[in-house]
Amino acid sequence: VPCTCPLCTLDRRSCVTTSEGVQLAKELGATYLELHTLNDFYIQKYFGGVLEYFMIQSLNQKSSEKMKKRKKTQKCHRIQPPQLEQPEKMPILKGEASHYNTDLHNLLCCCQCADVAFYPKDLSTVVEAHKVILCSVSHLFMLLFEVKNPVDICDASIMQTAESLFAVENEATFPSAPCSVLPCVPPVRVVVKDSLFYSCLPDILHFIYSGAFQWEQLEEDIKKKLKDPEKSENVLEKVKCILKTPGKLSTVKDCRSHQIKKLYNTSLRMFFNTPVLADVIFKIQGATVPAHRAVLVARCEVMAAMFNGNYLEANSILVPVYGVSKDTFLSFLEYLYTDSCCPASILQAMSLLICAEMYQVMRLQHICELYIITQLQSMPSRELASTSLSIVSLLKKAKFHNSDCLSTWLLHFIATNYLIFSQKPEFQDLSVEERNFVEMHRWPSHLYLKQLADYRNYIHSQKCHCAVM
């Protein structure tokens, strides 16, 4: 239908029809838009928007071309700042796995310093053990060796088992006061009233000395030895009563492996620095420290050699200690008893490291090395610059006491923090060999500092801003 508006009727012959406009838009690949009326609003909204878009695109293109040209000229004429290389990787220290349970198990095998002898009724054979190890895992043995009174136990089943299963024949047990302990006193003789239990006693002791962890293995060993389910179950029930905690039930369900691990793990912490069952006294800095030969022999080879009979300490109650402070020696003994240590500072860790090297306890030495390294790595640069701790002195001590891993790490640490340590007076105490190593591995390197100085001089001479900043 032809349009009847005044514009179309006046100029009908030159007007483009709708179909012609649509056809033209298809050929051009454009969008066909037909306005209701040609006024200022539509011209501004549609045609003005198109023109504005193309003007902005044109301006952006010109500005990007100018930036590319400017960057090219800057690359051609401006010197780039030097690149700071990464510092050398610090040497890695590998820790040593714990052999706490293995040490105690080996003590049972060698039977050195044994102070308990188990006999059958006919006294035909003997099985040796150590009171401190047995008491650390069982309240029944504490009752048997008079470490605890029946009033302290307050459990009828434990007392009944102790009376029905064991009988202490020799009353001349070691008293609790360590001053009267004599190494020549014979071990306490304990008669095992149950013959089946005595036949399985070596396996039971191996189970106890291994940390009371392998309950399934103990069950298998006893069943294989007795070959009777009822007899095996009877012996196992007595073992459960020996390991029982006073006031708690000890059913078959509770004594599965995970419960044994949780409740009956061997712990010698309760006998650390106490005269109970002690058989040796260390005299250090005018003070006395009680200890137990069995623990010392099991955990330290130097102590084992010292108490084996070839040295004076083997037949002495009082053993003097030189070259170590009391606090450091107590920390050393605490590690032997508990397999753990927690130094209060870097200097205390170094003192403990020296003590560990003196007694050849390598795992404790590695623990101290890792502690020192961890503490130094956590220090911020400002604290490292202001601290009174002498890293060079630590380096000298580490070298003197054969701590090769720590001394190597400390040299790398000084080289990595060269700008801090080179300003300290202690830096002059480094030997020629150490100084050469530090200069070779220093960070940042001398070449980088020279390049940085040249770049700064260039920036100031050009009177322009630094490209990095």
C-alpha positions as CSV (number, residue, x, y, z in Angstrom):
1,V,0.0,0.0,0.0
2,P,1.6,3.3,-1.0
3,C,2.4,5.7,1.8
4,T,0.0,8.7,2.1
5,C,2.3,11.0,4.1
6,P,3.0,14.5,2.6
7,L,6.7,13.7,2.0
8,C,6.0,10.6,0.0
9,T,3.1,12.1,-2.0
10,L,5.1,15.1,-3.0
11,D,8.2,13.0,-4.1
12,R,6.8,9.6,-4.8
13,R,8.9,9.0,-7.8
14,S,12.3,9.5,-6.0
15,C,11.4,7.6,-2.8
16,V,12.9,4.2,-2.0
17,T,10.3,1.6,-1.1
18,T,10.4,-0.8,1.8
19,S,11.1,-3.8,-0.3
20,E,14.0,-2.0,-2.1
21,G,15.5,-1.1,1.2
22,V,15.3,-4.6,2.5
23,Q,16.9,-6.0,-0.6
24,L,19.7,-3.4,-0.5
25,A,20.4,-4.3,3.2
26,K,20.6,-8.0,2.3
27,E,23.1,-7.3,-0.5
28,L,25.3,-5.2,1.8
29,G,25.0,-7.5,4.8
30,A,23.6,-4.7,6.9
31,T,20.6,-4.2,9.2
32,Y,17.5,-2.5,7.7
33,L,15.9,0.0,10.0
34,E,12.8,2.0,9.1
35,L,12.0,5.0,11.2
36,H,8.5,6.3,11.9
37,T,9.4,9.8,11.1
38,L,12.7,11.6,10.3
39,N,13.1,14.0,13.2
40,D,16.0,15.1,15.4
41,F,15.5,12.4,18.0
42,Y,16.1,9.4,15.7
43,I,18.9,11.1,13.9
44,Q,20.7,11.7,17.3
45,K,20.0,8.2,18.6
46,Y,20.9,6.1,15.6
47,F,23.1,7.9,13.2
48,G,24.8,9.9,15.9
49,G,25.7,6.8,17.8
50,V,27.2,5.2,14.8
51,L,29.3,8.2,14.0
52,E,30.5,8.4,17.7
53,Y,31.5,4.8,17.7
54,F,33.7,5.1,14.5
55,M,35.2,8.3,15.8
56,I,36.3,6.7,19.1
57,Q,37.7,3.6,17.2
58,S,39.7,5.9,15.0
59,L,41.1,7.9,17.9
60,N,42.1,4.7,19.8
61,Q,43.8,3.3,16.8
62,K,45.9,6.5,16.4
63,S,46.8,6.6,20.1
64,S,47.9,2.9,20.0
65,E,50.1,3.5,17.0
66,K,51.7,6.4,18.9
67,M,52.4,4.3,22.0
68,K,54.0,1.6,19.8
69,K,56.2,4.1,18.2
70,R,57.2,5.6,21.6
71,K,58.0,2.1,23.1
72,K,60.2,1.3,20.1
73,T,62.1,4.5,20.5
74,Q,62.5,3.9,24.3
75,K,63.8,0.4,23.6
76,C,66.3,1.7,21.2
77,H,67.6,4.5,23.4
78,R,67.0,3.7,27.1
79,I,69.1,1.2,29.2
80,Q,67.1,-1.5,30.9
81,P,67.5,-2.1,34.7
82,P,69.7,-5.1,35.7
83,Q,67.9,-8.4,36.6
84,L,68.5,-9.7,40.1
85,E,69.1,-13.4,40.0
86,Q,67.7,-15.8,42.6
87,P,70.0,-16.8,45.6
88,E,71.4,-20.3,45.6
89,K,69.3,-23.0,47.1
90,M,70.2,-23.8,50.7
91,P,71.4,-27.3,51.4
92,I,68.7,-29.7,52.6
93,L,69.1,-31.5,56.0
94,K,67.4,-34.9,56.2
95,G,66.1,-35.9,59.6
96,E,66.7,-39.4,61.1
97,A,63.8,-41.6,61.9
98,S,63.1,-42.5,65.5
99,H,64.4,-45.9,66.8
100,Y,63.0,-45.5,70.3
101,N,61.1,-48.8,70.4
102,T,64.0,-50.6,68.6
103,D,66.4,-49.4,71.2
104,L,64.3,-50.8,74.1
105,H,63.8,-54.1,72.3
106,N,67.5,-54.5,71.7
107,L,68.0,-53.9,75.5
108,L,65.9,-57.0,76.1
109,C,68.1,-59.0,73.7
110,C,71.4,-58.0,75.2
111,C,70.0,-58.0,78.9
112,Q,72.7,-55.6,80.0
113,C,71.9,-54.0,83.4
114,A,69.0,-56.5,84.0
115,D,67.6,-56.2,87.5
116,V,64.7,-58.7,87.4
117,A,65.0,-62.5,86.9
118,F,61.8,-64.5,86.2
119,Y,61.9,-68.2,87.2
120,P,59.4,-71.1,86.9
121,K,58.4,-73.0,90.0
122,D,61.3,-75.4,89.7
123,L,63.8,-72.6,89.2
124,S,65.2,-74.5,86.1
125,T,65.5,-71.5,83.7
126,V,65.6,-67.8,83.9
127,V,64.3,-64.9,81.9
128,E,65.9,-61.5,82.6
129,A,64.2,-58.1,82.3
130,H,64.4,-54.5,83.7
131,K,62.1,-53.1,86.3
132,V,62.0,-49.6,84.9
133,I,60.7,-50.8,81.5
134,L,58.1,-53.2,83.0
135,C,56.8,-50.5,85.4
136,S,56.6,-47.9,82.7
137,V,54.0,-50.1,80.8
138,S,52.2,-51.8,83.7
139,H,50.6,-50.9,87.0
140,L,50.8,-54.5,88.0
141,F,54.6,-54.4,87.9
142,M,54.6,-51.1,89.8
143,L,52.6,-53.0,92.5
144,L,54.9,-56.0,92.4
145,F,58.1,-53.9,92.7
146,E,56.7,-51.6,95.3
147,V,56.7,-48.5,93.1
148,K,53.0,-48.1,94.0
149,N,51.0,-49.2,97.0
150,P,47.8,-51.2,96.8
151,V,46.0,-48.1,98.0
152,D,47.2,-46.2,94.9
153,I,46.1,-49.0,92.5
154,C,42.5,-49.3,93.8
155,D,41.8,-52.2,91.3
156,A,41.0,-55.6,92.8
157,S,41.6,-57.4,89.5
158,I,45.2,-56.1,89.1
159,M,46.0,-57.1,92.7
160,Q,44.5,-60.5,92.3
161,T,46.4,-61.2,89.1
162,A,49.7,-60.1,90.7
163,E,49.1,-62.4,93.7
164,S,48.0,-65.4,91.6
165,L,50.7,-65.0,88.9
166,F,53.9,-63.8,90.6
167,A,55.8,-64.2,93.8
168,V,58.8,-62.1,94.7
169,E,61.2,-64.6,96.4
170,N,64.1,-62.2,97.1
171,E,63.0,-59.3,99.3
172,A,66.3,-57.5,99.0
173,T,65.0,-55.3,96.2
174,F,66.6,-52.0,95.3
175,P,65.2,-49.3,97.6
176,S,63.8,-46.1,96.1
177,A,66.6,-43.9,97.4
178,P,69.4,-44.0,94.8
179,C,72.2,-43.4,97.3
180,S,72.0,-46.9,98.5
181,V,71.7,-48.6,95.1
182,L,74.7,-50.9,94.4
183,P,75.3,-52.3,91.0
184,C,76.6,-55.5,92.6
185,V,73.2,-56.3,94.2
186,P,71.7,-59.4,92.5
187,P,68.5,-58.9,90.5
188,V,65.1,-59.4,92.1
189,R,63.9,-63.0,91.7
190,V,60.3,-63.4,90.7
191,V,58.7,-66.8,90.5
192,V,56.0,-67.2,87.8
193,K,53.3,-69.5,89.3
194,D,51.6,-70.3,85.9
195,S,53.7,-72.6,83.8
196,L,51.9,-71.8,80.6
197,F,52.4,-68.1,81.2
198,Y,56.1,-68.6,81.9
199,S,56.5,-70.6,78.6
200,C,55.1,-67.6,76.8
201,L,57.0,-65.0,78.9
202,P,59.8,-64.3,76.2
203,D,57.1,-63.5,73.6
204,I,55.2,-61.3,76.2
205,L,58.4,-59.4,77.1
206,H,59.2,-58.9,73.4
207,F,55.8,-57.4,73.0
208,I,56.2,-55.1,76.0
209,Y,59.7,-54.0,75.0
210,S,58.6,-53.2,71.5
211,G,56.2,-50.6,72.8
212,A,53.1,-52.8,73.2
213,F,52.1,-52.1,69.6
214,Q,51.9,-55.5,68.0
215,W,49.0,-57.2,69.7
216,E,48.0,-59.3,66.7
217,Q,51.6,-60.6,66.5
218,L,51.5,-61.6,70.2
219,E,48.2,-63.4,69.7
220,E,49.7,-65.3,66.8
221,D,52.9,-66.3,68.6
222,I,51.1,-67.5,71.7
223,K,48.6,-69.6,69.7
224,K,51.4,-71.1,67.7
225,K,53.3,-72.0,70.8
226,L,50.5,-73.4,72.9
227,K,48.4,-74.9,70.1
228,D,45.3,-74.8,72.2
229,P,42.7,-72.0,71.8
230,E,41.5,-72.2,75.4
231,K,45.0,-72.1,76.9
232,S,46.0,-69.3,74.5
233,E,43.0,-67.2,75.5
234,N,43.8,-67.7,79.2
235,V,47.3,-66.4,78.8
236,L,46.2,-63.5,76.6
237,E,43.6,-62.5,79.3
238,K,46.4,-62.4,81.9
239,V,48.5,-60.2,79.5
240,K,45.5,-57.8,79.2
241,C,45.3,-57.6,82.9
242,I,49.0,-56.8,83.2
243,L,48.5,-54.0,80.7
244,K,45.3,-52.8,82.2
245,T,44.8,-49.3,83.4
246,P,43.3,-49.2,87.0
247,G,39.6,-48.5,87.0
248,K,39.0,-49.3,83.4
249,L,37.5,-52.4,81.8
250,S,39.7,-54.7,79.8
251,T,37.4,-56.7,77.5
252,V,38.5,-58.5,74.4
253,K,36.9,-55.8,72.3
254,D,38.9,-53.0,74.1
255,C,42.2,-54.8,73.7
256,R,42.2,-54.8,69.9
257,S,45.3,-53.4,68.3
258,H,44.2,-49.8,68.1
259,Q,43.2,-49.7,71.8
260,I,46.5,-51.3,72.8
261,K,48.3,-48.6,70.9
262,K,46.2,-45.9,72.5
263,L,46.3,-47.1,76.1
264,Y,49.5,-49.1,76.6
265,N,52.3,-47.4,74.8
266,T,55.6,-47.6,76.7
267,S,56.3,-44.3,78.4
268,L,59.4,-43.7,80.5
269,R,58.6,-40.0,81.1
270,M,57.3,-40.8,84.6
271,F,60.7,-42.1,85.6
272,F,62.7,-39.1,84.2
273,N,64.7,-37.2,86.9
274,T,63.2,-39.2,89.7
275,P,64.9,-41.4,92.4
276,V,62.2,-44.2,92.0
277,L,64.0,-47.4,90.8
278,A,67.1,-45.2,90.0
279,D,70.5,-47.1,90.1
280,V,72.9,-44.3,89.1
281,I,73.5,-40.7,90.1
282,F,75.1,-38.1,87.9
283,K,76.9,-35.3,89.7
284,I,77.0,-32.1,87.7
285,Q,77.7,-28.5,88.8
286,G,77.3,-29.4,92.4
287,A,73.8,-31.0,91.8
288,T,72.8,-34.6,91.5
289,V,70.6,-36.1,88.8
290,P,69.2,-39.7,89.3
291,A,68.9,-42.0,86.3
292,H,68.4,-45.6,85.3
293,R,71.2,-47.6,83.7
294,A,68.8,-49.7,81.6
295,V,67.4,-46.6,79.8
296,L,70.9,-45.1,79.3
297,V,72.3,-48.3,78.0
298,A,69.4,-48.8,75.6
299,R,69.4,-45.3,74.2
300,C,73.1,-44.3,74.1
301,E,76.0,-46.4,72.8
302,V,78.6,-44.4,74.8
303,M,76.6,-45.0,78.0
304,A,76.4,-48.7,77.1
305,A,80.1,-48.9,76.8
306,M,80.6,-46.9,80.0
307,F,78.5,-49.3,82.1
308,N,79.6,-52.6,80.5
309,G,82.2,-53.3,83.2
310,N,85.4,-52.1,81.5
311,Y,85.2,-48.6,82.9
312,L,85.2,-47.2,86.4
313,E,81.6,-46.0,86.1
314,A,80.3,-49.6,85.8
315,N,80.8,-50.2,89.5
316,S,80.2,-46.6,90.7
317,I,76.9,-45.2,92.0
318,L,78.1,-41.6,91.6
319,V,79.2,-40.6,88.1
320,P,80.6,-37.1,87.6
321,V,79.8,-35.2,84.4
322,Y,82.1,-32.4,83.0
323,G,81.9,-29.9,80.2
324,V,78.1,-29.7,80.2
325,S,75.7,-27.5,82.2
326,K,73.0,-29.1,84.4
327,D,70.1,-27.8,82.2
328,T,71.7,-29.1,79.0
329,F,72.4,-32.5,80.6
330,L,68.8,-32.7,81.8
331,S,67.5,-32.0,78.3
332,F,69.8,-34.7,77.0
333,L,68.5,-37.2,79.5
334,E,64.9,-36.1,78.8
335,Y,65.5,-37.0,75.1
336,L,66.8,-40.5,76.1
337,Y,63.7,-41.2,78.2
338,T,61.1,-39.6,76.0
339,D,62.6,-39.5,72.4
340,S,61.7,-35.8,72.2
341,C,63.3,-32.4,73.1
342,C,62.2,-28.8,72.8
343,P,65.1,-26.3,73.2
344,A,64.2,-22.9,74.5
345,S,66.6,-21.0,72.3
346,I,69.2,-21.3,69.5
347,L,72.1,-21.2,72.1
348,Q,70.5,-23.9,74.2
349,A,70.0,-26.0,71.0
350,M,73.7,-25.6,70.2
351,S,74.7,-26.6,73.8
352,L,72.4,-29.7,73.4
353,L,74.0,-30.4,70.0
354,I,77.5,-30.4,71.6
355,C,76.3,-32.8,74.4
356,A,74.7,-35.1,71.8
357,E,78.0,-35.1,69.9
358,M,79.9,-35.9,73.1
359,Y,77.7,-39.0,73.7
360,Q,77.3,-39.8,70.0
361,V,73.5,-39.6,69.9
362,M,73.2,-38.7,66.2
363,R,69.4,-38.3,66.0
364,L,69.4,-35.7,68.8
365,Q,72.2,-33.9,67.0
366,H,70.1,-33.7,63.8
367,I,67.1,-32.5,65.8
368,C,69.2,-29.7,67.2
369,E,70.5,-28.8,63.7
370,L,67.0,-28.6,62.3
371,Y,65.8,-26.5,65.2
372,I,68.7,-23.9,64.7
373,I,68.0,-23.8,61.0
374,T,64.3,-23.3,61.4
375,Q,64.8,-20.5,63.9
376,L,67.3,-18.7,61.8
377,Q,65.1,-19.0,58.6
378,S,62.1,-17.5,60.5
379,M,64.1,-14.4,61.5
380,P,63.2,-11.3,59.4
381,S,66.1,-9.2,57.9
382,R,65.7,-6.4,60.5
383,E,65.9,-8.8,63.4
384,L,68.9,-10.6,61.8
385,A,70.7,-7.3,61.4
386,S,70.1,-6.2,65.0
387,T,70.5,-9.5,66.9
388,S,73.4,-10.0,69.3
389,L,73.6,-13.7,68.3
390,S,76.8,-14.4,66.5
391,I,76.2,-16.6,63.5
392,V,80.0,-16.9,62.9
393,S,80.4,-18.2,66.4
394,L,77.7,-20.8,65.7
395,L,79.6,-21.8,62.6
396,K,82.8,-22.2,64.5
397,K,81.1,-24.4,67.1
398,A,79.4,-26.5,64.5
399,K,82.7,-27.2,62.7
400,F,84.5,-28.0,65.9
401,H,81.9,-30.5,67.0
402,N,81.7,-32.3,63.6
403,S,78.3,-30.9,62.6
404,D,79.1,-30.8,58.9
405,C,75.5,-30.3,57.8
406,L,74.9,-27.3,60.0
407,S,78.3,-25.7,59.3
408,T,77.7,-26.0,55.5
409,W,74.2,-24.5,55.9
410,L,75.5,-21.6,58.0
411,L,78.0,-20.7,55.4
412,H,75.3,-20.6,52.8
413,F,73.1,-18.6,55.2
414,I,75.9,-15.9,55.6
415,A,76.5,-15.8,51.9
416,T,72.7,-15.4,51.1
417,N,72.5,-12.5,53.7
418,Y,75.8,-11.0,52.6
419,L,74.8,-7.4,52.9
420,I,73.7,-7.9,56.5
421,F,76.7,-10.0,57.8
422,S,79.4,-8.1,55.8
423,Q,78.6,-5.0,58.0
424,K,79.1,-6.9,61.3
425,P,82.4,-7.1,63.1
426,E,82.1,-10.9,63.4
427,F,82.5,-11.1,59.6
428,Q,86.2,-10.5,60.1
429,D,86.5,-13.7,62.2
430,L,85.8,-15.9,59.1
431,S,88.8,-17.9,57.9
432,V,90.3,-17.3,54.5
433,E,88.6,-20.4,53.1
434,E,85.3,-19.4,54.6
435,R,85.6,-15.9,53.3
436,N,86.3,-17.2,49.8
437,F,83.3,-19.4,49.9
438,V,81.1,-16.6,51.1
439,E,82.4,-14.2,48.4
440,M,81.9,-16.8,45.7
441,H,78.3,-17.6,46.7
442,R,77.2,-14.1,47.9
443,W,73.8,-12.7,47.2
444,P,73.3,-10.3,45.6
445,S,76.4,-10.8,43.5
446,H,79.1,-8.2,43.1
447,L,78.3,-8.1,39.3
448,Y,74.7,-7.2,40.0
449,L,75.6,-4.4,42.4
450,K,78.0,-3.0,39.8
451,Q,75.3,-3.1,37.1
452,L,72.8,-1.5,39.5
453,A,75.2,1.3,40.3
454,D,75.8,2.0,36.5
455,Y,72.0,2.0,35.9
456,R,71.4,4.5,38.7
457,N,74.1,6.8,37.3
458,Y,72.5,6.6,33.9
459,I,69.0,7.4,35.3
460,H,70.4,10.5,37.2
461,S,72.3,11.6,34.1
462,Q,69.2,11.4,31.9
463,K,67.1,13.2,34.5
464,C,64.2,10.8,33.9
465,H,62.2,8.5,36.1
466,C,63.1,4.9,36.6
467,A,61.2,2.6,34.3
468,V,60.7,0.0,37.1
469,M,59.5,2.5,39.7
